[in-house]
Amino acid sequence: MNRILLALLLAATKTRLGQTGHAIEYNIDVLVQSSRLVNECTGGVQCGSYQDLTVVIDGKQYELKGTNYSSDLLRTGIYKAGILKDEHNHPYEYQLIYEFIFSDGKTLSYQVVREGA
């Protein structure tokens, strides 16, 4: 009985564990200003499209690339996101991946590929 209650409680909190094992908090507002699909072929054999977003986070503009192939286009608007990955291996570079959460509980991940306007 306690396990069932715990499972229901965890499902209702809209948090999940990221790659580091810490819970992701979806407390970042992301303004998606533009969205487009970009075709990409790897090795000349497999081709697919990924989402390319122009966004504003905390007043700063970024370009985000979807981490999975998709044929759907994300609508412009404001979305909730959390940080899935934040690595700073050197003082002069970083890797940052945001995870968006949608009203139906679905999540999608986007990597920062450009900083600034």
C-alpha positions as CSV (number, residue, x, y, z in Angstrom):
1,M,0.0,0.0,0.0
2,N,2.8,2.4,0.9
3,R,4.6,1.7,-2.4
4,I,1.4,2.6,-4.4
5,L,0.9,5.8,-2.5
6,L,4.6,6.8,-3.1
7,A,4.3,6.0,-6.8
8,L,1.2,8.2,-7.1
9,L,2.8,11.0,-5.1
10,L,5.9,11.0,-7.3
11,A,3.8,11.0,-10.5
12,A,1.9,14.0,-9.3
13,T,4.9,16.2,-8.5
14,K,6.0,16.8,-12.1
15,T,9.7,16.4,-11.2
16,R,12.0,13.7,-12.4
17,L,15.6,12.6,-11.9
18,G,18.1,14.0,-14.3
19,Q,21.4,12.5,-15.4
20,T,23.0,13.5,-12.1
21,G,20.4,11.7,-10.1
22,H,19.0,15.0,-8.8
23,A,15.3,16.0,-9.3
24,I,14.7,18.4,-12.2
25,E,12.7,21.5,-11.1
26,Y,10.7,23.0,-14.0
27,N,11.0,26.6,-12.7
28,I,12.6,28.3,-15.7
29,D,10.5,30.4,-18.0
30,V,11.5,30.0,-21.7
31,L,10.1,32.3,-24.3
32,V,10.2,30.6,-27.7
33,Q,10.4,33.3,-30.3
34,S,10.9,31.2,-33.4
35,S,10.8,27.5,-34.2
36,R,11.9,25.7,-37.3
37,L,12.7,22.1,-38.5
38,V,16.2,21.5,-39.8
39,N,17.0,18.5,-42.0
40,E,20.2,16.5,-41.1
41,C,21.8,13.5,-42.6
42,T,24.4,11.4,-40.8
43,G,26.7,9.3,-42.9
44,G,24.6,10.0,-46.0
45,V,22.2,7.1,-45.1
46,Q,20.0,8.2,-42.2
47,C,18.2,11.6,-42.5
48,G,15.8,13.3,-40.1
49,S,14.7,16.7,-38.9
50,Y,15.4,18.3,-35.5
51,Q,13.8,21.4,-33.9
52,D,15.8,24.6,-33.9
53,L,14.5,27.2,-31.5
54,T,15.4,30.8,-30.9
55,V,14.6,31.5,-27.2
56,V,14.9,34.1,-24.5
57,I,15.9,32.9,-21.0
58,D,16.3,35.4,-18.2
59,G,16.6,38.2,-20.8
60,K,19.3,36.5,-22.8
61,Q,18.9,35.1,-26.3
62,Y,19.9,31.5,-27.2
63,E,19.6,29.0,-30.0
64,L,18.5,25.5,-28.9
65,K,18.7,22.3,-30.9
66,G,16.3,19.4,-30.2
67,T,18.2,16.4,-28.9
68,N,15.9,14.0,-30.8
69,Y,14.6,13.9,-34.4
70,S,11.1,15.2,-34.8
71,S,8.6,16.0,-37.6
72,D,6.6,18.3,-35.3
73,L,7.1,22.0,-34.9
74,L,7.0,23.6,-31.5
75,R,4.6,26.6,-31.2
76,T,6.0,29.9,-30.1
77,G,5.1,30.9,-26.5
78,I,6.3,30.6,-23.0
79,Y,7.2,27.1,-21.6
80,K,8.4,25.8,-18.3
81,A,11.8,24.1,-18.3
82,G,14.5,22.7,-16.0
83,I,18.2,22.0,-16.4
84,L,18.8,18.4,-17.5
85,K,22.6,18.8,-17.9
86,D,25.0,21.6,-16.9
87,E,28.7,20.8,-17.4
88,H,31.6,23.2,-17.1
89,N,34.7,21.1,-17.9
90,H,36.8,24.2,-18.6
91,P,36.4,27.8,-17.5
92,Y,35.9,28.9,-21.1
93,E,33.2,26.5,-22.3
94,Y,30.1,24.7,-21.1
95,Q,27.4,22.2,-22.2
96,L,23.8,23.0,-21.2
97,I,20.7,21.0,-21.9
98,Y,17.2,22.2,-20.9
99,E,14.2,19.9,-20.6
100,F,10.8,21.5,-21.4
101,I,7.7,20.1,-19.7
102,F,4.3,20.4,-21.3
103,S,0.8,20.5,-19.9
104,D,0.3,16.8,-20.7
105,G,3.4,15.8,-18.8
106,K,5.5,15.1,-21.9
107,T,9.1,16.4,-21.9
108,L,11.5,17.3,-24.6
109,S,15.2,18.2,-24.4
110,Y,17.0,21.0,-26.1
111,Q,20.8,21.7,-26.1
112,V,22.2,25.3,-26.2
113,V,24.1,25.6,-29.5
114,R,24.4,29.4,-29.6
115,E,24.6,32.1,-27.0
116,G,23.7,35.7,-27.6
117,A,22.1,37.5,-30.5
